[in-house]
Each structure stands twice: as structure tokens, then as C-alpha cells.
Amino acid sequence: LAEELEAWASPGRLKKAEVISCIESCCLRGPLLAQVLSSLRHWEISAKDLASAAVMKCIRSLFKRPRTGFTAAVAIFCHFALGQAPEKRVFEVAALEALSVLLGSDRRALELALQALTAE
């Protein structure tokens, strides 16, 4: 937890190119995930910096680990304002699949996931 808090406190630790590379390669776990999320805002990375297909690939990857990745997937989707994009349907299907996994395995994580959806 301390590593994640430190990552949020220092969003400039990762360079812009590193953040883009992490999303393109879908390698987001642990403290690196927190760093990438905070750095997205810090560097003002937008859809002009990353193809929506790469962003959606990363989001789908996060949804495959719903206990740890659901909230991050929602945050990335909203950050890139993909709600009006054609990829919205892919997001919805992946989110529902992740929610069904949480429903059968982890009620607390399910509650957090639903809160993430309603907050955005």
C-alpha cells in the first residue's frame, strides 16, 4: 500500500513515453498501475497520443483481473473519453464479464467495482 501511495504522490516519476509504452504493452500491475494512472493526468496523455485500439486492449487486459484491475480499467476508459466511441460496446461486454466473475468470487471487490462504475 505504501508503494501505491508513493506512486500517486509522484506522478512525474514516469516519463510520458514510458506511460504510453506501459499502456500499449498492457503491463500494468501493482505500484506501476498506480504510477501510470497518476501519470496519465500529470502528462495530460489523451487519445491523440494513443490509438483507441491500444487503450481498449489494455482495458480488456485489466478486466481479466477484475479484483485488482476493474477500477483501473474504468478510470482509463473515462480518462480517454471512450464513452462515445465505437469501443464502448466492447467495454460494456468486458465490464459485465468481469462483474460476473466478481459476483461469484468476491462480494467486496464487486461492491468496489460497482462504485467505480457509478462514480464515473
Secondary structure, DSSP 8 states (H G I E B T S, - for coil): -HHHHHHHH-GGGS-HHHHHHHHHHT---HHHHHHHHHHHHHTT--TTTS-HHHHHHHHHHHHTSHHHHHHHHHHHHHHTTGGGSTTHHHHHHHHHHHHHHHHHH-HHHHHHHHHHHHH-
